[in-house]
Each structure stands twice: as C-alpha cells, then as structure tokens.
Amino acid sequence: MAWGCGDPFTYFRCQVPFPNTGFTAVAAGWNHSLGLKIDGSIVGWGNNHIGQTIVPTPNKGFTTVAVGESRSLAIRPSPDCNGNGVVDECDVTACSGDPICADCNANSIPDGCEPDCNSNAISDECDIRDGTSRDANANGILDECEDGACCDLLIGVCTENVLDVDCSGAQRRWTEGAACVDVVCDAITGACCDHGSFGACTDGVTQAACDCPTCDWVKLGSCSELDCPHTAIPTVSSWGLAILSLLLMTGAKIRFGRV
C-alpha cells in the first residue's frame, strides 16, 4: 500500500498496480517506486519518463530492489544450478558437447539441471520435442515416467499405477495417467476349437479359457466361420465286432435258457 503522495494524479505515485499482493520488499524514489514480489519479479509504478519503472526481461530471480531519484536498481544473483562454480549462462556458452552443460531448449539453463526422468542426459522437454520419448496426454511428463492403467485383454483384468514399459505385449493396452475406472477393459473373445476325441467349437471364449492340449483359439473368430474338425471316435476292429457279437449271442442264450 502507498499513501502520502500529495496529488494522486501526479505520476500516479501511490497507485500500486493490480494485484496489490505478494510483496516482500519495496523501494521509493522521488516520483516512482518498485516492489519486489515473492516470486522474484519486480513491479514498478509512478513516473516513467525515462523508463525507470519498466523492468528488463527476464523479470525474475531478483532478491533486492533500490530506487534513486530517476533510476532503479535490483540484484539478481547469478545462478549456478549444478554448483560447479561457473554461472549457468557461462556454462552453456562454453559448453563443448557435454550433455550436462548443453542447453537443448535454449533457456540458459544447463540440461543437467533440467528434469530428466529417464536419466538419458536429455531434458524431458527436448525428449518430447525431438520425438525420442512419447507424451500421449501432452502434460510434459514422459510416458515411460508416468503411471497409468494397464488392461490385459487376454483375461479382461485392469491394473493401476503401471509404467508404460511394464505394460508391454500384444494383449495389453496402456492408458497414460488413467485409473481403471477410466478405461474399458473387456477381454478379447473368439472361437475355441477342440480337436480332441469328443471336441467341439465354442464361441465367445477368451484365450485364457481355451486352454487345453488339443484346443486352438481364433481371435474374434466364430464357429460358423471355422472348419473345426475333431478326431473321429475310435472304431472297433473286425475281431472286436466278432467278439462283441459272440458275447451278445451268449448272453441271449443264457437269458432264454432261464425262461
């Protein structure tokens, strides 16, 4: 808040720009003032006839402000994110191919200080930009570093908090950042043909349920579309028929003999 400025319309010296919150320090000059905000940015107001209230870009990272009669001053410590004793800007400028000091996105911050969730020495932002990693939902987090829902279409079971790399396979489908309630996880069914002695074909069966040594499963198939032969029922040999006939005749004689 500013007050005691005399004529309130003279350079608007007491009209602090909106939103008038979040200040940690202020400095007042003859006809202009500066306010340092909690995020390290500076707000200026009042007389600006020589640009004293216009803060140079980037307007961030300041820790101290001071004001003269018609000039403004501020302190912004030189960052050294990797603690190697070299200012980040100089680190980037003097870099000779080292991925730690490279600056792939030209933001004056060495890549070694940028988020790198997959530890490949490339910032996540550049991984996404260059296509070396996917970001399916465009939230700035690499898919391989973000949990999601893994649907096993073989058995129709969903598992949450699974990484993309842990949900691999033709029968699995992964949804980035999702919970199981957000995805449809129905098992894939098909036709199950049993080639056994008394085998048959059954529709609407999952691959997991079509599990027998003589069974074949056809994804999304239908028994009406398949040729599903099974092994013929074992036949009886001629000797077997003769013995069977003899037994039947003997049984009949015994039966009639008792009548």
HULIN-V563185 format. One record per pair of residues at least 12 apart in sequence whose C-alpha atoms are under 10 Angstrom apart, sorted by the first residue. I is the first residue (numbers start at 0). J is the second residue. D is the distance in Angstrom with one decimal. If there is no record, write none. Layout:
{{I:J:D} {I:J:D}}
This chain:
{{0:13:7.7} {0:14:8.4} {0:15:6.9} {0:19:7.4} {0:20:9.1} {0:22:9.9} {0:25:10.0} {1:13:4.9} {1:14:7.1} {1:15:7.0} {1:27:9.7} {1:32:9.4} {2:14:8.7} {4:30:9.0} {8:45:9.7} {9:30:8.5} {9:45:8.2} {9:46:8.3} {10:30:6.8} {10:31:7.8} {10:44:8.4} {10:45:4.9} {10:46:4.9} {10:47:8.0} {10:48:9.5} {11:30:8.7} {11:31:8.6} {11:44:7.4} {11:45:5.2} {11:46:7.4} {12:27:9.4} {12:28:9.7} {12:29:9.2} {12:30:6.1} {12:31:5.9} {12:32:7.3} {12:43:9.9} {12:44:6.5} {12:45:4.2} {12:46:7.1} {13:30:9.5} {13:31:8.8} {13:32:8.7} {13:44:8.1} {13:45:7.4} {14:32:10.0} {14:44:7.3} {14:45:7.6} {15:32:8.8} {15:33:9.3} {15:34:8.9} {15:42:8.6} {15:43:8.2} {15:44:6.5} {15:45:8.5} {16:34:9.8} {16:42:7.5} {16:43:8.0} {16:44:7.0} {16:45:9.8} {17:42:9.8} {19:34:9.7} {19:36:9.9} {19:42:9.8} {20:34:10.0} {20:36:8.1} {20:37:9.3} {21:34:9.4} {21:35:8.4} {21:36:5.4} {21:37:5.6} {21:38:8.2} {22:34:6.2} {22:35:5.5} {22:36:4.2} {22:37:5.9} {22:38:8.9} {22:39:9.4} {22:40:9.5} {22:41:9.0} {22:42:9.2} {23:35:5.7} {23:36:5.5} {23:37:5.8} {23:38:9.3} {23:39:9.1} {23:62:9.3} {23:63:9.4} {24:36:7.2} {24:37:8.8} {24:41:9.6} {24:62:9.0} {24:63:7.5} {24:64:7.4} {24:65:9.6} {25:41:9.4} {25:42:9.4} {25:43:9.7} {25:63:8.9} {25:64:7.0} {25:65:7.9} {25:66:9.2} {26:43:9.6} {26:63:9.4} {26:64:6.4} {26:65:5.4} {26:66:5.7} {26:67:9.0} {26:71:9.0} {26:72:9.6} {27:43:9.9} {27:44:9.8} {27:45:9.7} {27:64:9.6} {27:65:7.7} {27:66:5.8} {27:67:7.9} {27:68:8.9} {27:71:9.4} {28:45:9.4} {28:46:9.6} {28:65:8.5} {28:66:5.2} {28:67:5.3} {28:68:5.2} {28:69:7.1} {28:70:8.2} {28:71:8.5} {29:45:9.4} {29:46:8.8} {29:66:8.7} {29:67:7.4} {29:68:5.0} {29:69:7.2} {29:70:9.7} {30:44:8.9} {30:45:5.9} {30:46:5.4} {30:47:8.7} {30:67:9.6} {30:68:7.4} {30:69:7.7} {31:43:7.3} {31:44:5.7} {31:45:4.1} {31:46:5.1} {31:47:7.4} {31:51:7.7} {31:52:7.1} {31:66:8.1} {31:67:9.0} {31:68:8.2} {31:69:7.6} {31:70:8.9} {31:71:9.0} {32:44:5.6} {32:45:6.3} {32:46:8.5} {32:51:9.0} {32:52:7.4} {32:64:9.8} {32:65:8.9} {32:66:6.9} {32:67:9.4} {32:68:10.0} {32:69:9.9} {32:70:9.9} {32:71:8.5} {33:45:9.0} {33:51:9.3} {33:52:7.2} {33:53:9.8} {33:54:9.4} {33:64:7.0} {33:65:7.5} {33:66:7.2} {33:71:7.7} {33:72:9.1} {33:73:9.5} {34:63:9.5} {34:64:7.4} {34:65:9.4} {35:59:9.9} {35:61:7.6} {35:62:7.6} {35:63:7.2} {35:64:6.7} {35:65:9.8} {35:73:9.1} {36:59:9.4} {36:60:10.0} {36:61:8.8} {36:62:9.1} {37:60:9.8} {37:61:9.5} {37:62:9.1} {38:58:9.9} {38:59:7.2} {38:60:7.5} {38:61:8.5} {38:62:9.6} {39:58:7.7} {39:59:5.0} {39:60:4.6} {39:61:4.7} {39:62:6.3} {39:63:9.0} {39:75:8.7} {40:54:8.9} {40:56:9.9} {40:57:8.8} {40:58:5.2} {40:59:4.5} {40:60:6.5} {40:61:6.2} {40:62:8.7} {41:53:9.2} {41:54:6.8} {41:55:9.6} {41:58:6.6} {41:59:7.5} {41:60:9.3} {41:61:7.5} {41:62:9.5} {41:63:9.4} {41:64:8.1} {41:73:8.7} {42:54:7.5} {42:58:9.1} {43:71:9.1} {46:69:8.4} {47:69:8.5} {47:70:9.6} {48:69:8.8} {49:69:7.7} {49:70:8.4} {50:69:9.0} {50:70:8.4} {50:71:9.3} {51:66:9.0} {51:67:9.5} {51:68:9.7} {51:69:6.4} {51:70:5.3} {51:71:5.8} {51:72:9.1} {52:66:9.9} {52:69:9.4} {52:70:8.4} {52:71:7.4} {53:71:9.2} {54:71:8.7} {54:72:9.5} {54:73:9.4} {58:75:9.7} {59:75:8.1} {60:74:8.6} {60:75:5.7} {60:76:7.4} {60:77:8.9} {60:78:8.9} {61:73:6.6} {61:74:5.6} {61:75:4.3} {61:76:7.2} {61:77:9.9} {62:74:5.8} {62:75:5.9} {62:76:7.5} {63:75:7.4} {63:76:9.6} {78:107:10.0} {78:108:8.8} {79:108:9.0} {79:109:9.3} {79:112:9.5} {80:108:7.8} {80:109:7.8} {80:111:8.6} {80:112:6.1} {80:113:9.4} {81:99:8.9} {81:100:8.9} {81:108:9.7} {81:109:8.1} {81:110:9.8} {81:111:7.3} {81:112:6.4} {86:108:9.7} {87:100:8.3} {87:102:10.0} {87:107:6.7} {87:108:6.0} {87:109:6.4} {87:112:9.6} {88:100:9.7} {88:102:9.7} {88:106:9.3} {88:107:5.4} {88:108:7.0} {88:109:8.2} {89:107:8.8} {89:108:10.0} {89:109:9.8} {90:102:9.4} {90:107:8.8} {90:108:8.6} {90:109:7.1} {91:103:9.8} {91:105:9.0} {91:106:9.6} {91:107:6.6} {91:108:7.2} {91:109:6.0} {91:110:8.9} {92:107:8.7} {92:109:9.8} {94:109:9.1} {97:109:9.9} {97:110:9.5} {97:111:9.5} {97:120:9.4} {98:110:6.6} {98:111:6.9} {98:119:9.4} {98:120:6.0} {98:121:7.0} {98:122:9.4} {99:111:4.2} {99:112:7.7} {99:113:9.5} {99:120:6.8} {99:121:8.5} {99:122:9.8} {100:112:8.5} {101:120:9.6} {101:121:9.0} {101:122:9.8} {102:121:9.3} {102:122:8.9} {102:125:9.6} {103:121:7.9} {103:122:7.6} {103:124:8.9} {103:125:6.5} {103:126:9.6} {104:122:8.5} {104:124:7.6} {104:125:6.5} {104:128:9.3} {109:122:9.3} {110:122:5.7} {110:123:9.4} {110:124:9.9} {110:125:9.4} {114:140:9.5} {115:140:9.7} {115:141:9.2} {115:144:9.6} {116:140:8.3} {116:141:7.6} {116:143:8.6} {116:144:6.2} {116:145:9.4} {117:132:9.4} {117:141:8.1} {117:142:9.9} {117:143:7.4} {117:144:6.7} {123:139:7.6} {123:140:7.2} {123:141:6.8} {124:139:6.9} {124:140:8.5} {124:141:8.8} {126:141:8.1} {127:139:7.8} {127:140:8.6} {127:141:7.2} {127:142:9.7} {134:175:8.6} {135:174:8.8} {135:175:6.9} {135:176:9.5} {136:174:9.3} {136:175:7.0} {136:176:8.1} {138:176:9.6} {140:175:9.9} {140:176:9.9} {141:163:9.8} {141:175:9.6} {142:162:7.7} {142:163:6.4} {142:164:8.9} {142:173:10.0} {142:174:9.5} {142:175:6.6} {142:176:8.7} {143:161:9.7} {143:162:6.0} {143:163:5.3} {143:164:6.3} {143:165:9.1} {143:175:9.2} {144:161:9.9} {144:162:6.7} {144:163:7.8} {144:164:9.1} {144:175:9.8} {145:160:8.4} {145:161:8.1} {145:162:6.1} {145:163:7.5} {145:175:6.8} {145:176:6.6} {145:177:9.9} {146:159:7.6} {146:160:4.7} {146:161:5.0} {146:162:4.8} {146:163:7.2} {146:165:9.9} {146:173:9.4} {146:174:8.7} {146:175:6.4} {146:176:5.6} {146:177:7.8} {146:178:9.2} {147:159:6.0} {147:160:5.2} {147:161:5.3} {147:162:6.2} {147:163:7.3} {147:166:9.3} {147:173:6.6} {147:174:5.4} {147:175:4.4} {147:176:4.4} {147:177:4.9} {147:178:6.5} {147:179:8.6} {148:160:6.2} {148:161:6.1} {148:162:8.3} {148:163:8.9} {148:166:8.7} {148:172:8.2} {148:173:5.7} {148:174:5.3} {148:175:6.8} {148:176:7.1} {148:177:5.3} {148:178:5.4} {148:179:5.7} {148:180:9.1} {148:181:8.5} {148:182:7.7} {148:184:9.7} {149:161:6.3} {149:162:8.3} {149:163:8.2} {149:165:8.5} {149:166:5.9} {149:167:9.0} {149:171:6.7} {149:172:5.8} {149:173:4.5} {149:174:6.6} {149:175:8.9} {149:177:9.0} {149:178:8.9} {149:179:7.9} {149:182:9.2} {149:184:8.8} {150:166:8.1} {150:170:8.4} {150:171:5.5} {150:172:5.1} {150:173:6.3} {150:174:8.3} {150:179:8.1} {150:182:8.2} {150:183:8.2} {150:184:5.6} {150:185:8.4} {150:186:8.8} {151:166:8.5} {151:167:9.8} {151:168:9.1} {151:169:9.4} {151:170:6.0} {151:171:4.6} {151:172:6.7} {151:173:8.9} {151:184:7.3} {151:185:8.5} {151:186:7.3} {151:187:9.3} {152:169:8.9} {152:170:5.3} {152:171:5.8} {152:172:7.4} {152:183:10.0} {152:184:6.6} {152:185:6.4} {152:186:4.4} {152:187:5.6} {152:188:9.0} {152:205:9.0} {152:206:9.5} {153:169:9.4} {153:170:5.8} {153:171:7.7} {153:184:9.9} {153:185:8.8} {153:186:5.5} {153:187:6.1} {153:188:8.2} {153:205:6.6} {153:206:6.2} {153:207:6.5} {153:208:9.4} {154:170:9.1} {154:171:9.9} {154:184:9.1} {154:185:8.0} {154:186:5.2} {154:187:7.6} {154:188:9.2} {154:205:6.8} {154:206:7.7} {154:207:6.4} {154:208:8.5} {155:170:9.8} {155:171:9.6} {155:183:9.2} {155:184:5.5} {155:185:4.8} {155:186:3.8} {155:187:7.4} {155:188:9.8} {155:205:8.9} {156:171:9.8} {156:179:9.3} {156:183:10.0} {156:184:6.6} {156:185:7.7} {156:186:7.6} {157:171:9.5} {157:172:9.4} {157:173:9.5} {157:178:8.9} {157:179:5.9} {157:180:9.1} {157:182:8.5} {157:183:8.8} {157:184:6.3} {157:185:9.1} {158:173:9.6} {158:178:8.3} {158:179:6.7} {158:184:9.9} {159:173:9.7} {159:174:9.7} {159:176:9.3} {159:177:7.8} {159:178:5.8} {159:179:6.1} {159:180:9.5} {160:175:9.5} {160:176:8.3} {160:177:8.4} {160:178:7.7} {160:179:9.4} {161:173:8.3} {161:174:9.4} {161:175:9.1} {161:176:9.4} {161:177:9.8} {161:178:9.9} {162:174:9.6} {162:175:8.4} {162:176:9.5} {163:175:7.7} {170:186:9.3} {170:187:8.6} {171:184:9.7} {172:184:8.7} {186:204:9.3} {186:205:6.7} {186:206:8.9} {186:207:9.7} {187:203:8.7} {187:204:8.3} {187:205:6.1} {187:206:7.8} {187:207:9.9} {187:218:7.2} {187:219:7.1} {188:202:8.0} {188:203:5.1} {188:204:5.0} {188:205:4.4} {188:206:6.9} {188:207:9.5} {188:208:9.5} {188:209:9.8} {188:216:9.0} {188:217:8.5} {188:218:6.3} {188:219:5.7} {188:220:7.9} {188:221:9.6} {189:201:8.5} {189:202:6.1} {189:203:5.2} {189:204:5.3} {189:205:6.3} {189:206:7.4} {189:209:9.3} {189:216:6.6} {189:217:5.4} {189:218:4.5} {189:219:4.1} {189:220:4.6} {189:221:6.5} {189:222:8.7} {190:202:4.5} {190:203:6.1} {190:204:6.1} {190:205:8.2} {190:206:8.8} {190:209:8.6} {190:215:8.2} {190:216:5.7} {190:217:5.2} {190:218:6.9} {190:219:6.9} {190:220:4.9} {190:221:5.1} {190:222:5.8} {190:223:9.3} {190:224:9.3} {190:225:8.3} {190:227:9.8} {191:203:8.1} {191:204:6.3} {191:205:8.2} {191:206:8.0} {191:208:8.7} {191:209:5.8} {191:210:9.0} {191:211:10.0} {191:214:6.6} {191:215:5.8} {191:216:4.6} {191:217:6.5} {191:218:9.0} {191:220:8.4} {191:221:8.6} {191:222:7.9} {191:225:9.9} {191:227:9.1} {192:209:8.2} {192:213:8.3} {192:214:5.5} {192:215:5.2} {192:216:6.3} {192:217:8.1} {192:221:9.9} {192:222:7.9} {192:225:8.6} {192:226:8.9} {192:227:5.9} {192:228:8.3} {192:229:8.4} {193:209:8.5} {193:210:9.6} {193:211:7.9} {193:212:8.7} {193:213:5.6} {193:214:4.3} {193:215:6.5} {193:216:8.8} {193:227:7.7} {193:228:8.4} {193:229:6.8} {193:230:9.3} {194:211:9.7} {194:212:9.0} {194:213:5.2} {194:214:6.1} {194:215:7.9} {194:227:7.3} {194:228:6.4} {194:229:4.1} {194:230:6.0} {194:231:9.4} {195:211:9.3} {195:212:8.6} {195:213:5.6} {195:214:7.7} {195:228:9.2} {195:229:5.7} {195:230:5.8} {195:231:8.7} {195:232:9.5} {196:213:9.3} {196:229:6.3} {196:230:5.0} {196:231:6.2} {196:232:5.9} {196:233:8.2} {197:229:7.3} {197:230:7.6} {197:231:8.1} {197:232:7.4} {198:213:8.6} {198:214:8.6} {198:227:9.0} {198:228:8.4} {198:229:5.8} {198:230:7.7} {198:231:9.5} {199:214:9.5} {199:222:9.3} {199:227:7.4} {199:228:8.1} {199:229:7.2} {200:214:9.3} {200:215:9.4} {200:216:9.6} {200:221:8.8} {200:222:5.9} {200:223:9.1} {200:225:8.7} {200:226:9.3} {200:227:6.6} {200:228:9.0} {200:229:9.3} {201:216:9.6} {201:221:8.2} {201:222:6.5} {201:223:9.9} {202:216:9.9} {202:217:9.7} {202:219:9.1} {202:220:7.7} {202:221:5.8} {202:222:6.1} {202:223:9.0} {203:218:9.7} {203:219:8.2} {203:220:8.5} {203:221:7.9} {203:222:9.5} {204:216:8.2} {204:217:9.4} {204:218:9.2} {204:219:9.2} {204:220:9.6} {204:221:9.9} {205:217:9.5} {205:218:8.4} {205:219:9.4} {206:218:7.8} {213:229:9.2} {213:230:9.9} {215:227:9.2}}
